Amino acid sequence: MPATALRPFVRVLFVAGALCASATAFAQQPLSPNYPSVPTVELLDPGASAQSGTLAVCNATWYGAEGEIPEGWPTASGEPFHRFALAAAHNSLPFGTNVRVTYQGRSVVVRINDRGGFGGAVCIDLTYGAFLRIANPDLGVIGVDYQVQ
């Protein structure tokens, strides 16, 4: 068999080898971003559950960048999404729960109306408008205290 007939086969093997090498390198990297080292959720009142008055410390992020979610798109609770609403997503608090979120002395009361698929040390995801009330959105992730109202 002439060498020119083997070229396409050699190219396929070369590409397959390169793909395997890059997949192996990718698999060795952590999948979640490196958030500041704040515990996922630390209850400051041991033995307390997510009842009214519960105070906890965790990381907060924001969602609703311009064009990310269409205005009026339904949230997990069925309410329409508005990026400047004082609302938040939480994995376990009941819809309609009011939560006071505090960062460096500034606080905002938000209503839980969505669920989050966030991971790492992030426990609450504020709308852009709510995050804007307590911090610069350029920070992305902030350590907050939150209290169920």
Secondary structure, DSSP 4 states (H G I P E B T S, - for coil): --HHHHHHHHHHHHHHHHHHHHHHHHHTS-SS----S--S-EESSTT--S-TT-EEEEEEEEE--TTTS-TT-B-TTSPBP-TTSSEEEESSSPTT-EEEEEETTEEEEEEEEE-----TTEEEEEEHHHHHHHS-GGG--EEEEEEE-
